[in-house]
Amino acid sequence: GPLHDLGIQNRYEIYAHWRHRYAPGVTHNTEHVFALALPAPVPVKLAPREHLAHAWLAWEEAARRCFSPSNADAIRILAKRLGWKASTGEAGETP
């Protein structure tokens, strides 16, 4: 499906220990929230310097596991917009 701009922007301060990844003097980042519907789970290729593992989860579990509050909020907002209901805990029952 097409990529959907959810019209959400979050500006936050970059943690000092991550600033080396940005241009000198950059202290804040603006993230833009998008959504993409997939017909089924697809193979995931991880960047080994950034991630150790992945999992396909029901939306509410994905939101709970997010380190970033803004990422968790984005999942909850998308679920509300699409009318997703909480799952029974079995993977794959909700998008």
N, C-alpha and C positions, 0 to 999 in steps of 0.2 A: 504494500500500500504506500501511499504518498507520505512524505514527512510533513508533520503538522507543527507549526509554530504555535505554542500555547499562549504566547503574548505575556510571558512572565520573565522578568529580569531580576536577578539578585546580585547586589554588589556587596562584597565582603572583603575584609582585610586578609591578606595572605599571611599564614603563619610564618614567622621569621625563619624557621628551619626549612621552609620550602622556597624561600625567595631566590635562592641561587638558580632556580630553574627559569627565572624571568629576567627581563632586561634590567640593567642597573637602575635603581631608583623606583622600580615598580613595587608598590605596596598593597594595591587593591586589585581585585579582579571582578569582572562582571560576567555572570553566567547567563545564558539564554536557554530557556527550556523548550525542548521539542519532544514530540512523540512519534513513534513509528510502529504500526501494526504489522506483525509477522504472522503468516498463516500457520506456522509451527515452529518449535524450537530449531535453531540453526546452529551449526558448529561455531564455536567461539574461539578466536585466536587472541590470546592474552599478550600484553607487553610485559615480558618477564621482569623488567626493572620497576614496574608499577603494580603488578597483581600476581598473586600466588594461586588463586583458584577462582572458579565461578560457579553459579548455581542458577537454575531456572526456578523461580519461586512464585507462589500466589502473591498478589499485589500487597496484601497486608503484611505478610512475612518479609517481603522485600523492603517495605517502608520501615519495619522494625529494625532490620539489620543495617540500615544506612548509617554510616558515620556522620555524614553531612545532613544537618537538619533541613537544609533547602532541598536536597535530593529526596528526602523522606516526604516533605511537603508536596513536591512535584508529583510523586506517585499517588499520594492521597487526593490531590486536586484532579488528576487524570481519572482516577477511579470514580470520583464523584461526578465529573462531567460525563463519563460514559455509563453511569448507572451501575457500576460493578457492585455486586453484593459480596459480603465476607464469605470466604469459602469454608468448607467443613474441615479444612486442614490437609486435604489431599491435593498433591501437586497436580496442576493442569485443569482444575475445575473452574478457575477464574483466570482471565487473561493476566 
